[in-house]
Amino acid sequence: MVFLTFLWLCLQPPIAPVNTPVDVRYRDRLEALRPDDPGAYFLLGEEVADAAANPADSKLAVELQCLAFEIARQAPATRSIAAAAALALTELDLAEKNRRFLQAMARVMDPARVEPAWLTKPPPASPESQPYKVAVLLGLIRSGDGVRARQMLTKPDVRASLQASERMLLAHGLSGGIAGLEREAAMWPCPSCSNRLLNRRPNTSPPEYRPCSNCGGNPGPVLSPFEFTQQLRLESFLLQGSARSWAAQGASDRGEPLIDPDPAHLCSVFGVDPARVYWRAGRWCTTPECAEPSPVDLPGLKEETKSPTVPAQNPAAGQ
């Protein structure tokens, strides 16, 4: 019996280690994908996203869901799969603008996903709203209240909001993004006065006090007038809720163009080529045979990249 069990184990296919890249662990299923089955792209994209351990794995999950959307949207019978793929992408992209675009795509593909008006909730306008918490966090770090700032940074909802707003943080002079906020929060309260602003002069009776020599009586990071103004602009933008002026929007994204809610543009938003639907040898191809010319074999490229011919010099010419 023991021998039969050992023999059965030996005949089983090898199991890839958990730390193996997902494109290797799922290689057979990736190579089995066909454009006539968009559901297979969607389901595999879900599994790859769950097993993703690095940016390359997450990129593969995004590519799978984009291809599932692109293939499924072209047939009325599979548009529900396209809607599901668009919603799956909202879990992979935390940018608020892209999330709204993807949710709109899901509603275009499957109108049944539009919530009835009586179920639609207005955006929160209370201290529990995520933009409010981010604005409070920025104020705590600016005032040197590192203890409360570190406590807020441990909350998952606050970190998710920061990740979605990181591009705005960088655009408004907060160097390092989330890592920079964590670094500043760890530096305070002031190690010299513990944010009491004053230090007692030694050997004085009655006691005399002087401003803290470390923070100068003003704990918190040293900001230039421009950086301080940028932070206030960011907080103003966050606290305006859904009613935002064009000026506030322009200050937050530097005038970045809005994404056109056209289903045909979804793949281009994520940098995915919709024509490459076959996975071969670790890359996407346009044909099952992956018979595509390499860049050096493209017509005219060899001639352009050749080194220019240098005419031979006549030794006697310089004499």
N, C-alpha and C positions, 0 to 999 in steps of 0.2 A: 504493500500500500504506500509506503514511504517512497519507494522507487517510482511508482506511477505518478505520485504528486510531484516529485522532482522532475520527471520527464515532461509533465504538463507545464510546469513553470518554465522549463527551458524552451518549449515551443511557442510561448507567448511572445508577441512583438515587444521589442524594448520600449520602455517608458522613458520619455525625455525628462531630464531633471527639471525641477520647477524653475530654476534660474536660466533655462534655455530660452533664447529669444522666441517670441510668439510666432514669428514667421517661420521658424524651424519646427516648433511644436505642432503647428497647424499646416505644415507644408502640403500634405496630401489633400486636405480639404480646400486649401487655397487653389491648388492646381486643378481641382475638380469643379471649380466654379464655372458656370456657363451663363451667358447673357439672357437665356430663355428662362432662368430661374432666379429672379431678383430676391426672392425670400431667402435663398441660401446665403447671399451676400449680407442681408440684414441679420440673420441669426448668427453667422460667423462673426460679424462685426460686434455684436453684443458680447460674445464670448471673449473675443480679443480685448475688448475694452475692460472687461472684468479682470482679465489676467495681465493687463498692461503694467509693466514695472519701470518703464522709462519713456522718454519722449518719442523714440522710434516706434515703440509698440502703440502708443496713443495715435501717432500719425497713421499707422496702418488701419486702426479702427475707424478713423475719420475717412480714410480712402474707401473702405468697405461700405460705410453708410452712404457716402456720396454716390458711389456707383449703384448701390441699391436704389437710392432715390431716382437717379437719372434713368435707370432701366425701367423701373416700375411706373414712373410718371407717364410713360409713352403709351400705356395701355389702360383703358378704363377699368378693367377687371383687377388690376394690381395697384391702383392708386392708393388704396389703404396701406399697402406696404410702403409706398413713397412717404405717406404721412407719418408712419411709424419711424422711418429712417430719419426724417427731419426732426422729430422729437428726440430721437436718440442722440442726434448731434448736439442738441441743447445741453446734454449732460457732459459733452466732451469739449464744448467751447463756452467759457464763462463770461465772455464779453457780452454786455447787456444788449448792445446794438445787434449783434449776430443772433442772440437768443430771440429777440423780437422778430427778426427776419425769418428765422427758422419756424417759429410758431405761426407766422403768417403763411409760410409755405405749407405747413401741415393743414391749415384750414382751407387753403386753396385746393389741395389734393383730396381732402375728405371733409366736406362741410359738416358732417356729423360731429366733428371734433370741436365745433364752435359751441361754447357754453351758452345756454339761454340767458337772456338779459337779467332775469331775477337771481341767477347764480353768480353773475359777474360782480366781484367785489371791488370797490374803489381802492386805489393805492393807499396804504397806511400813512397817516399823518400824525403819528404819536411817537413818544420816546422809544417805542419798540420797533420802529421802522429801521431797516438796515442803513439807509443813508444817514439817518440821525446818529446812529451808533458810530459810523465812520467819522463823522464830523466831531463827535465828542472825543473820540480817540485822538484825533489830530490836536484838539485843544489840550488834552491831558499831556501829551508829549511836549507840546510847545511850552506849557507851564512847568515842566519838570516833574510832573506827578507820575513817576515811573512805576510805582506800585500798582496803581489802578490801571495804568496803560497796559502793563504786562498781564493783568487779570483779564482785560478785554481781549487781548490778543490770543488768549487760550480758548476763546469761545468759537466753535466751528462756524456759526453764522456770520460772525464778524470777519473771520479769515476769508470766507467765501465772498463776502462783499468787497474785501480788499483785493482779492485776486481779480474780480470783475472790474475793479477800478484802477488796476495797477498802471495801465497806460496813462490815465489821467494824473496819477500821482507823479509819475516820471515827468510828464509834460509840465507840471506845476512846480518843478524844482525840488521835489522830494527824492534826492539821490538814493539809489539803491532799492527803491520801491518798498516792498514789505520787509525785506531784510534790513533796509535802512531804518525803518520805523522800529523794528525790534532792537537794533543797535542803540538807537537813541533812548528807548525805554529802559534799556539795561544800565544806562549811565546815570540815571537819576532815581531817587533824590540825591541831592548834593552830598558827596562823601564827607565834606568838611562840616557843614552846618545842619545837615539833614533837612534842608529846606526851611530852616528857621530864619534865614536871611542874615542873621547877625552872629558874631562870635564874641565871647567875653574876653576882654583884655586880661592877660594874666597879672596877678598880684595887684589888683585894684580893689579898694574898699572905700566907699561903696562901689559895687561893680560897675564897670564901664564897658560899653559894647561898641563894636565897629562892624561895618559891612563885611560879609564873608569874603575872604581873600580868594576863594576858589570860584564861586559863582557871582561875586560882586553884588549879592543881594537880589539877584534876578535869575533864579534857577531855570534850566531849560536850554535848548540849543541856541547858539548865537545865529540869528537870522539877519540877512541884509534887508533893507527896506523892500527890495524887489521880491525876495523870497517870502517875506511876511505878507505882502500884498497878494502874491500868487496863492498862498494858503487860504487867505480869506476869500478869494474868488472861488476857490474849489469848494470851500464849505458853503458859500452862498449858493453855488450850483447844486450841491447835494441836498440842501434844505428846501429847495424850491419845489420838490415833488415832481409831478408830471407836467405842471404849467411852467415851462421854461422859455425864456426869451431867446431870440436868435443870437443876441450878443453873448449870453451865458453859454449857449451851445457852441458857438465859435471859439470861445475862450477855453472850453473843456477839450475839444477834439481838434483844435487848430484848423477848423474849416474842412475837415475830412468829408468827402462827398458821401451822401446817403446811399445805402445799398438799394438798388432797384428791386422791388419784390417780384421778380420774374423767375419762375421755376428753372428756366434755361440757364440762369446765371449762378445757380447754387454751387456747382462744381468749381466754377472760376473763383468764387469767393474763398474757397478752401484750397485753391491751387491744385485741383485734381483734373487730370485729362479724362473726359468721359469716353474717349475712344479706346482707351487702354483698359480692357475688361478681363484680360487673361493673365493669370499669375504664372510666370515661368522663371525659374532660376533666380528667385529673389527679387523680381521686378515685374511691373505691369507691362503687358504687350497688347498690340492691336489685333494680332492673329494668334490662333492656337499654336502655330509652329514658331511664333516669335521670330519670323524671318524678316527682321528689320535691319536696314543698313546701319552700321555704326557711324558716328559722326565723321570719321576719317574717310569713309567710303562714299560720302555724299558727293554728287556731281559738282565739279568745279572747286571743291574745297582743297584738294591736294595741290592744284595749281596755285591757289591763293596763298597756301601756307608754306610753299617751297621757299627756300632761301634765295634771295636774288642772285643772279649769276654775276659774278665779278669778272670782268674781262682781264685776261692775262696781261701783265705789264711787260713792255719791251725794255729789257735792261739798258738798251742803248738810248732809250728815249730821254733818260735823265742826264745823259752825258753831254 
